[in-house]
Amino acid sequence: MLHAVLAAVENAAGPVSLDRLGQQLDIAPAALQGMLDFWVRKGRLRRVDAGVEAACGQGSCGISCPGPTACPFAATLPRSYEPLPRPADAAPPSRRY
């Protein structure tokens, strides 16, 4: 199952979220998180923390704007994962995990 998770992330068109990957592979997010963390520790994947996206442009909507952390028009984007680029001349990874 670990290799199926890695292959799904590597074959995705871009960063893939935990929820989308869980639906695609029919794996509970709690179980999938551990598998993704494994590949992050092994250096095959990385987390992409999207953070907060504010419609107001980081507090530029006026003097009374509370900023992106308290703005009612801000959304916290989900954490996603993407493969790390591998050197072209690197040997294939060992199958020992």
C-alpha positions as CSV (number, residue, x, y, z in Angstrom):
1,M,0.0,0.0,0.0
2,L,2.9,2.4,0.7
3,H,4.0,2.1,-2.9
4,A,0.5,2.8,-4.2
5,V,0.5,6.0,-2.1
6,L,3.9,7.1,-3.5
7,A,2.9,6.3,-7.1
8,A,-0.4,8.2,-6.8
9,V,1.5,11.3,-5.6
10,E,4.2,11.0,-8.2
11,N,1.6,10.5,-11.0
12,A,-0.5,13.5,-10.0
13,A,-0.5,16.6,-12.2
14,G,0.6,18.7,-9.3
15,P,0.4,18.8,-5.5
16,V,-2.3,16.5,-4.2
17,S,-4.2,17.1,-0.9
18,L,-4.7,14.5,1.8
19,D,-8.4,14.4,1.3
20,R,-8.3,14.0,-2.5
21,L,-5.6,11.2,-2.2
22,G,-7.7,9.4,0.5
23,Q,-10.8,9.5,-1.8
24,Q,-8.7,8.3,-4.8
25,L,-7.1,5.4,-2.9
26,D,-10.1,4.7,-0.6
27,I,-7.9,5.1,2.5
28,A,-9.0,6.9,5.7
29,P,-7.1,10.2,6.1
30,A,-5.7,9.2,9.5
31,A,-4.1,6.1,8.0
32,L,-3.0,7.9,4.9
33,Q,-1.3,10.6,7.0
34,G,1.1,8.1,8.5
35,M,2.0,6.7,5.0
36,L,2.7,10.1,3.7
37,D,4.8,11.0,6.7
38,F,6.8,7.8,6.0
39,W,7.6,9.0,2.5
40,V,8.4,12.5,3.7
41,R,10.9,11.0,6.2
42,K,12.4,8.9,3.4
43,G,13.0,12.0,1.3
44,R,10.6,11.0,-1.5
45,L,7.8,13.5,-0.9
46,R,7.5,16.9,0.6
47,R,4.6,18.7,2.3
48,V,3.3,21.8,0.7
49,D,1.8,24.0,3.3
50,A,-0.4,26.4,1.4
51,G,-1.2,28.5,4.4
52,V,-3.9,31.2,4.4
53,E,-5.3,32.8,1.3
54,A,-7.0,36.1,1.9
55,A,-9.3,37.8,-0.4
56,C,-8.3,41.2,1.0
57,G,-4.6,40.9,0.1
58,Q,-3.0,40.6,3.5
59,G,-4.8,43.4,5.3
60,S,-4.9,45.9,2.4
61,C,-8.7,46.2,2.4
62,G,-8.8,49.0,4.8
63,I,-7.7,50.4,8.1
64,S,-10.1,48.2,10.0
65,C,-9.0,44.9,8.4
66,P,-7.9,42.4,11.0
67,G,-5.5,40.7,8.6
68,P,-5.6,37.2,7.0
69,T,-5.7,35.2,10.3
70,A,-9.0,36.9,11.5
71,C,-10.4,38.0,8.1
72,P,-13.9,36.5,7.4
73,F,-12.9,36.3,3.7
74,A,-9.8,34.3,4.3
75,A,-9.6,30.5,3.8
76,T,-7.1,28.1,5.2
77,L,-5.9,26.0,2.3
78,P,-5.4,22.3,2.8
79,R,-1.9,20.8,3.2
80,S,-0.9,18.9,0.1
81,Y,2.1,16.7,-1.0
82,E,4.3,16.5,-4.0
83,P,7.3,14.4,-5.0
84,L,10.8,15.6,-4.5
85,P,12.8,15.9,-7.7
86,R,15.3,13.1,-7.9
87,P,18.8,13.6,-9.4
88,A,19.0,12.1,-12.9
89,D,22.2,10.3,-12.2
90,A,21.1,8.8,-8.8
91,A,21.0,5.1,-8.4
92,P,17.5,3.6,-8.1
93,P,16.3,3.6,-4.4
94,S,16.9,0.6,-2.3
95,R,13.9,-1.6,-1.6
96,R,14.8,-1.8,2.1
97,Y,12.3,0.3,4.2
